[in-house]
Amino acid sequence: MKKLPLLAALASFAIAAPLYAATTAATYVAKAGGGDLYETQSSKLVLTTTKDAKVRAFADRMIADHAVSTAKVKAAAAKSKLTVAAPKLDAAQNAMMAELKAATGPARDKLYLQQQHKAHEMALALHQDYANSGDKPALKSAAAEIVPVVKQHIASMPM
């Protein structure tokens, strides 16, 4: 009977382990680029329809801040002698964009903010992980600089 809790603990660790696996520099750059692209595209989309001043201000800030983080990661990648492909959305980000395009009015604003929260939680985990265990010093430094900005985005998100 005592083996069951141990087996359950081992199973939960095995499931969670990929979430904590070290990210390679190339993977980090690709994920960071895709995240910034999603943040920018979704913010531009919501700006075309929102009437909410808080949502508008947040979206404007996302566009500006994610342009800065993209530039930081690109510069650090170049310093690390990495070739950076153009960023692209992953399947989940494409699905979120499709959902956002289908929504209208205040429902779009609400969905946008929900998606932003999820995206920022994922970005925070990505940047923290790379800042702590990355393999390229310039990218580790960029990730560490981005972490407090992402935390501030989460804290200032209108809900």
C-alpha positions in Angstrom: 0.0 0.0 0.0 2.8 2.4 0.7 4.1 2.1 -2.8 1.0 3.8 -4.3 1.8 7.3 -3.2 5.4 6.9 -4.4 4.2 5.6 -7.8 1.7 8.5 -8.0 4.5 11.0 -7.2 6.8 9.4 -9.8 4.0 9.5 -12.4 3.2 13.1 -11.7 6.9 14.0 -12.0 7.2 12.1 -15.3 4.3 14.1 -16.7 5.6 17.4 -15.4 9.3 16.8 -16.3 9.0 18.1 -19.9 7.7 21.4 -18.6 11.0 21.9 -16.7 13.3 20.5 -19.3 16.2 22.8 -20.2 15.5 24.8 -23.4 18.1 25.0 -26.1 19.0 28.4 -27.3 17.4 27.8 -30.7 14.2 26.6 -29.0 14.2 29.6 -26.7 14.6 32.1 -29.5 11.8 30.4 -31.6 9.4 30.3 -28.6 10.2 33.9 -27.5 9.7 35.1 -31.1 6.4 33.3 -31.5 5.2 34.6 -28.2 6.1 38.2 -29.1 4.4 37.8 -32.5 1.2 36.5 -30.9 1.2 39.3 -28.4 1.7 41.9 -31.1 -0.8 40.4 -33.6 -3.6 39.8 -31.0 -3.1 43.3 -29.6 -3.3 44.9 -33.1 -6.5 42.9 -33.7 -8.2 44.0 -30.5 -7.2 47.6 -31.2 -9.3 47.5 -34.4 -12.5 47.1 -32.4 -12.2 47.8 -28.7 -14.0 50.7 -27.1 -12.5 50.0 -23.7 -9.8 52.6 -22.8 -8.0 50.2 -20.4 -7.9 47.4 -23.1 -6.7 49.9 -25.6 -3.9 51.2 -23.3 -2.9 47.6 -22.5 -2.8 46.6 -26.1 -0.7 49.6 -27.1 1.7 48.8 -24.3 1.9 45.1 -25.5 2.8 46.2 -29.0 5.6 48.6 -27.8 7.0 46.3 -25.1 7.0 43.2 -27.2 8.8 45.0 -30.0 11.5 45.8 -27.4 11.7 42.2 -26.2 11.9 40.9 -29.8 14.8 43.3 -30.4 16.6 42.1 -27.2 16.3 38.5 -28.1 17.4 39.1 -31.7 20.4 41.1 -30.6 21.4 38.4 -28.0 20.9 35.7 -30.6 23.2 37.5 -33.0 25.8 38.0 -30.2 25.5 34.2 -29.6 26.2 33.5 -33.3 22.7 32.0 -33.9 20.7 32.4 -37.1 17.2 33.5 -36.2 14.4 32.5 -38.4 11.4 34.8 -38.8 9.0 34.2 -35.8 5.9 32.2 -36.4 2.9 31.3 -34.4 2.6 27.7 -33.0 -0.6 25.7 -33.3 -2.0 27.0 -30.0 -1.3 30.6 -30.9 -2.9 30.2 -34.3 -6.0 28.7 -32.6 -6.1 31.6 -30.1 -5.9 34.1 -33.0 -8.8 32.3 -34.8 -10.9 32.4 -31.6 -10.1 36.1 -31.2 -11.0 36.9 -34.8 -14.3 35.1 -34.4 -15.2 37.1 -31.2 -16.8 40.6 -31.4 -17.4 43.5 -29.2 -16.9 43.3 -25.4 -16.6 39.5 -25.8 -13.5 40.0 -27.9 -12.0 42.3 -25.2 -12.7 39.7 -22.5 -11.3 36.8 -24.6 -8.2 39.0 -25.5 -7.5 39.6 -21.8 -8.0 35.9 -20.9 -5.6 34.9 -23.7 -3.1 37.5 -22.7 -3.0 36.2 -19.2 -2.4 32.6 -20.4 0.2 33.8 -22.9 2.1 35.8 -20.3 2.1 33.0 -17.8 3.7 30.8 -20.5 6.2 33.6 -21.5 7.1 34.1 -17.9 7.9 30.4 -17.5 9.9 30.4 -20.8 12.0 33.4 -19.9 12.6 32.4 -16.3 13.6 28.9 -17.3 16.1 30.2 -19.9 17.4 32.9 -17.5 18.1 30.2 -14.9 19.4 27.3 -17.1 20.1 28.6 -20.6 23.3 27.7 -22.5 24.1 31.1 -24.1 25.2 33.9 -21.7 23.8 36.7 -23.9 20.4 35.0 -24.2 20.4 34.3 -20.5 20.9 37.9 -19.8 18.2 39.0 -22.3 15.8 36.5 -20.7 16.6 37.8 -17.2 15.9 41.4 -18.4 12.5 40.3 -19.9 11.3 38.5 -16.8 10.4 41.6 -14.8 8.6 43.1 -17.8 6.4 40.1 -18.2 5.7 40.0 -14.5 4.6 43.7 -14.7 2.4 42.9 -17.7 0.6 40.2 -15.6 0.2 42.6 -12.6 -1.1 45.5 -14.7 -3.5 43.5 -16.9 -7.0 44.9 -16.8 -9.5 42.3 -15.7 
